[in-house]
Amino acid sequence: MLCYYCENQARATCRFCGAGVCKSHVAAARFASGGASPDTMRGLQRSEFVLVNNAIWCGRCQAQWFVAPQ
């Protein structure tokens, strides 16, 4: 796979947009994955997430938080 930005050999894939990135274009960003637990559905307002503070990021895509309407 080639780097999306400079066409050098990609070393990783951006966790947010999926672009291949080379060593020159790789960066890190916080990634949150998870969702509501069964308790949340019963009104207890408990959610569980996995946070990764150094997820591979291309440094150019604009990942944004999304809050689902209740």
N, C-alpha and C positions, 0 to 999 in steps of 0.2 A: 504494500500500500504506500502511496505517496502522500506527502504533506499537502494539505488542502491549500496552503498559503504560498509555498515556495517550490513544491514538487521535489524536495529532497526525500530521502527514505523516511517514512513515518516510524516513530518509536512507540506511539501510544494513540489512543482514541479518546477524544473529548467526551466526558461523561454526560455532557449536556446537549450537544448538537450532533455528536457522532463523527465529527471531522477527524481525519488522521492528522497527527501533528508530529513534527520532527523535534529534535532536542532544542533547537533555537526558539520554537514557538510554544513549547509546553509551559503551562503555568498550573497553579493549584487554586481551588476554590472550595467552599463548603457545600456539601451535598447532603440533603435530608431525604430519607426514604421511610415510608411508614404510612400509617393510617389509623383510623379510629378502631378502638378495641370494642368488643361486645358491650362493655360497661358504658361506653359513650352512647350507644344506641338505647340504653336504658336510662339515660339522663344523668349519668355520673360524671360526665365531662372528663374522661380519661383517654388520652391518646398515647400511642407508643411509636417512637421514631428511632431510626438508626441515623446518627450524624457522622459524616466522614469529613474531617476538616481539611484534608489535603487531596481531594479528588482531582484527577487529571482534568484540566480545562484548557481550551485552546487560547484563551485570553481575549477573544474577539466576540464570541457569541454573547448574547445578552440574556442569560438565564434570569428568570424572575420568579418570585414566590407567587403561588396561586392559592387563594383562600376560597374554598368551595362555599357556595351559598347554603345557608341552613334551612 
